[in-house]
Amino acid sequence: MSADHPHEMDENDRDAFLGSGGTGVLSLSTPSDESPYAVPVSYGYDCETGTFYFRLAVDADSEKGELDDRQATFVTYDQPDNRWQSVVAEGKLEPTSKESIALETLEGLGNVELQYVDIFDQPIETVPFEFYRLVPDRIGARRESQTRR
């Protein structure tokens, strides 16, 4: 059995881990008496600006509610080479548009293998989506130590 010894990743290792995107869990603040709203999402990441990009469903029936300026926490993790790694980013969601996202980021989003899951009550083609970004106020990146007991 190994003991976990988490270590902070430096910025280069963090950016390499995040790559141009992948999948994770976006948690949104709610009124204090409700649990946070959490949803699995695909993301894009621009290492030049440290910005995360999301394409989120904005259907009127969505449980997410209004997204602009909501406090959010985004978590992504993986276990390459049998060593866990994770990034936790906190900040506010900001609306953005496809046109305002840097060309390099859009190319990165194009390289992401989006996970499409049929979670909607209607065909995916009819679900309205909008772009949002998260410029983290705080970001933590950790990985398991190479040292094992």
C-alpha positions as CSV (number, residue, x, y, z in Angstrom):
1,M,0.0,0.0,0.0
2,S,1.3,3.4,-0.9
3,A,0.9,6.6,1.1
4,D,-0.1,9.7,-0.8
5,H,2.4,12.5,-0.6
6,P,0.8,15.4,-2.6
7,H,3.1,18.0,-4.0
8,E,2.4,21.3,-5.6
9,M,3.0,21.4,-9.3
10,D,4.9,24.3,-10.7
11,E,3.3,26.4,-13.4
12,N,4.9,24.5,-16.3
13,D,3.9,21.1,-15.0
14,R,0.4,22.4,-14.3
15,D,0.1,23.8,-17.8
16,A,1.4,20.6,-19.3
17,F,-1.2,18.6,-17.2
18,L,-4.0,20.8,-18.4
19,G,-2.9,20.8,-22.0
20,S,-5.5,22.4,-24.2
21,G,-8.4,20.9,-22.3
22,G,-10.2,17.8,-21.3
23,T,-13.0,17.1,-18.8
24,G,-13.7,18.0,-15.2
25,V,-16.4,19.1,-12.8
26,L,-17.7,22.6,-12.6
27,S,-19.4,23.5,-9.3
28,L,-21.5,26.7,-9.1
29,S,-22.5,28.6,-6.0
30,T,-26.1,28.6,-4.9
31,P,-28.1,30.3,-2.2
32,S,-26.6,29.5,1.2
33,D,-29.3,26.9,2.0
34,E,-28.8,24.9,-1.1
35,S,-26.0,22.5,-2.1
36,P,-23.7,23.7,-4.9
37,Y,-24.7,22.8,-8.4
38,A,-22.0,20.5,-9.9
39,V,-21.9,19.2,-13.5
40,P,-19.3,17.3,-15.5
41,V,-18.0,19.5,-18.4
42,S,-15.5,19.6,-21.2
43,Y,-13.1,22.5,-21.0
44,G,-10.4,24.3,-23.0
45,Y,-7.4,25.9,-21.4
46,D,-5.2,28.8,-22.5
47,C,-1.9,28.5,-20.8
48,E,-0.9,32.0,-22.1
49,T,-3.6,33.6,-20.0
50,G,-4.3,30.9,-17.4
51,T,-8.0,30.9,-18.5
52,F,-10.4,28.0,-18.7
53,Y,-13.2,28.0,-21.3
54,F,-16.5,26.2,-21.2
55,R,-19.4,25.7,-23.6
56,L,-22.4,25.4,-21.3
57,A,-26.0,24.6,-22.0
58,V,-28.2,27.6,-21.2
59,D,-31.7,26.1,-21.8
60,A,-34.5,27.8,-19.9
61,D,-35.2,24.5,-18.1
62,S,-31.6,24.2,-17.0
63,E,-31.0,23.7,-13.2
64,K,-27.9,25.9,-13.4
65,G,-29.8,29.1,-13.4
66,E,-28.1,32.5,-14.3
67,L,-24.4,31.9,-15.0
68,D,-22.9,35.4,-15.3
69,D,-20.6,36.3,-12.4
70,R,-21.4,33.2,-10.5
71,Q,-18.7,31.9,-8.1
72,A,-17.4,28.7,-9.5
73,T,-14.9,26.0,-8.7
74,F,-13.6,23.8,-11.4
75,V,-11.8,20.5,-10.7
76,T,-10.0,18.2,-13.2
77,Y,-7.9,15.2,-12.3
78,D,-6.2,12.2,-13.9
79,Q,-3.9,9.4,-13.0
80,P,-1.1,9.1,-15.6
81,D,1.6,6.7,-14.8
82,N,-0.5,5.5,-11.8
83,R,0.2,8.8,-10.0
84,W,-2.8,11.1,-9.3
85,Q,-2.8,14.7,-10.4
86,S,-5.4,17.4,-9.9
87,V,-6.1,21.1,-10.5
88,V,-8.6,23.1,-8.6
89,A,-9.5,26.6,-9.9
90,E,-11.8,29.1,-8.2
91,G,-13.2,32.3,-9.5
92,K,-16.2,33.8,-11.2
93,L,-17.7,32.7,-14.5
94,E,-17.7,35.4,-17.2
95,P,-19.7,35.3,-20.4
96,T,-17.6,35.4,-23.5
97,S,-18.0,34.7,-27.2
98,K,-16.4,32.3,-29.6
99,E,-15.2,35.4,-31.5
100,S,-13.4,36.8,-28.5
101,I,-11.5,33.7,-27.6
102,A,-7.9,33.8,-28.8
103,L,-7.2,31.8,-32.0
104,E,-4.7,29.5,-30.2
105,T,-7.4,28.7,-27.6
106,L,-9.9,27.8,-30.3
107,E,-7.3,25.6,-31.9
108,G,-6.8,24.0,-28.5
109,L,-10.6,23.5,-28.1
110,G,-10.6,21.8,-31.5
111,N,-8.0,19.3,-30.2
112,V,-10.2,18.4,-27.2
113,E,-12.1,15.1,-27.5
114,L,-15.4,16.3,-26.1
115,Q,-17.4,13.8,-24.2
116,Y,-20.9,13.9,-25.4
117,V,-23.4,12.3,-23.1
118,D,-27.1,12.3,-23.7
119,I,-28.2,14.1,-20.5
120,F,-30.8,16.4,-22.2
121,D,-34.5,15.7,-22.7
122,Q,-34.2,16.9,-26.3
123,P,-31.8,16.3,-29.2
124,I,-28.4,17.9,-28.5
125,E,-28.7,19.9,-31.7
126,T,-31.6,21.8,-30.2
127,V,-29.9,22.6,-26.9
128,P,-28.6,26.2,-26.8
129,F,-25.0,26.7,-25.6
130,E,-23.0,29.8,-24.7
131,F,-19.3,30.3,-24.0
132,Y,-18.0,31.1,-20.6
133,R,-14.6,31.6,-19.1
134,L,-13.1,31.3,-15.7
135,V,-10.0,33.4,-15.0
136,P,-9.1,31.9,-11.6
137,D,-8.7,34.0,-8.5
138,R,-7.0,31.0,-7.0
139,I,-5.6,27.8,-8.6
140,G,-4.0,24.8,-7.0
141,A,-2.2,22.0,-8.8
142,R,-1.0,18.9,-6.9
143,R,0.3,15.5,-7.8
144,E,1.2,12.4,-5.9
145,S,4.8,12.1,-4.9
146,Q,7.1,9.6,-6.7
147,T,8.2,8.4,-3.3
148,R,6.1,5.5,-2.1
149,R,6.3,3.8,1.3
